[in-house]
Amino acid sequence: MKKLILVRHAKSSWKHHVVDHERPLNTRGFTDTDLVSKAFKSVGESIDLLISSDAMRAKTTASIFIDNLNIDKNIVQLNHNLYDFSGNDLLKVVKNCTANVNTLMVFGHNHAITWFVNAYGNDTIENVPTCGLSILEFDIDNWQDLKKGTTRMTIFPRDLK
């Protein structure tokens, strides 16, 4: 059994004159990330590996989760391939995880996150919102054998307000 926790980065700011990769979170992004990460903490999941896009808004979202969940920084990786909007590279990153990773947490971008949740979960979600979290479970032993699984839970900021 494998479990995948997908998180779309929180709301970013367009105020700054920076390239897209360096856009920071805005105030709502920080607030939503704190809210969702604390709600997720109550679920009590143990994470084996956390991988985040190296874009500023995804790294910052992941960092807040890491702090609020007391995740060991030794299991955290940044991966430029997750700066992906189609889902193709996201799929490759997930499938390249080793079999000893049972619970994988990934921070990325839309439309890749929404595509993945709909392609590999059993619920249809029109749009995973910023800072939206989805937990998918798969009846597989190896990530390379990824097939359609079960959407176990979603935590969206709007549901917590």
Secondary structure, 3 states (H helix, E strand, C coil): CEEEEEEECCCECCCCCCCHHHCCECHHHHHHHHHHHHHHHCCCCCCCEEEECCCHHHHHHHHHHHHHHCCCHHHEEECHHHCCCCCHHHHHHHHCCCCCCCEEEEEECCCHHHHHHHHHCCCCCCCCCCCCEEEEEECCCCHHHCCCCEEEEEECHHHHC
